[in-house]
Amino acid sequence: MAEELLGVQKAAILLITLGPDMSSTIFKHLKDEEIEELTLEIANTRSVSPKVKEEVLNEFYEVCLAQQYIAEGGIGYAKELLEKALGSEKAQDVIGKLTASLQVRPFEFIRKTDVSQLLSFIQDEHPQTIALILSYLPSGQAAQVISTLPPEKQADVAKRIAQMDRTSPDVIKDVERVLERKVASLVNQDYTVVGGVDAIVQILNTVDRGTEKHIMETLEIEEPELADEIRRKMFVFEDILALDDKTIQRILRDVDSNDLGIALKGSNEDVQNVIFNNVSKRLAQMIKEDMEYMGPIRMKDVEEAQQKIVSVIRKLEDSGEIVIARGGGDELVV
């Protein structure tokens, strides 16, 4: 029976049931250690009865449904809808599994709050408090808030998000109490990872270019090493997929073909295709031949080549020759 299985066993059965194409897509969103654990479990799974497969699929569907309802209106709303769909006992069981294994993030109550209202709640708070709250919000919502803060506070908050590591659940609850709202969420008693460079990168990738530029210029003066780390992560090589053909063609004019071949050696098929579609057939064939003759390439060399191309993109953007679309309303133009 499915209820007797461990979480990793259920995940392996789910991936087996979904098939290789869909499972490979899911793998792209997992950490390396999670992929290794699941691959090992799948390899050790000899046979699964149709009944167990069906039970695992049903449980997965119910948890997804609960997550969707929680995102729309919180745990109370989710519980009410699930009770109508599944019955009271089943709904309680699904909510229990979800909160125990996936955790409902703190500050859920402000995810549906208008940005102007949210700003009125937090704008007078200490920058560290604002940083904590924004770290738990979707990057788009956090970007809107940080764009509306006074300029002198924007970089300070951004720096605190980037440097944040772990926050005590007691501190989180204290901040929630200051906002005088009830949060229907369960916080794990272990310290919760929040913030960090990746969090501020997501926010800065979403804000308008003016806000991003101001924050980065301030950080370059106050925290040059942090600014450099953030800048390296703000536009990664694979983000080329989000650019239009004319922009890609403009970028490639300033890229060394040897760097391009090395960079593509470590990229996925989608990135390779979009590049080859934006160069001449002759050049595409030359690059493909060079890639074949290169043999094994060190990952360090691949990353360096990709970073060179990203630097070209950033340089073109800073000069105004291209504009990368952001949440602040910029359009993609050449």
Disulfide bonds with the S-S distance in Angstrom:
none
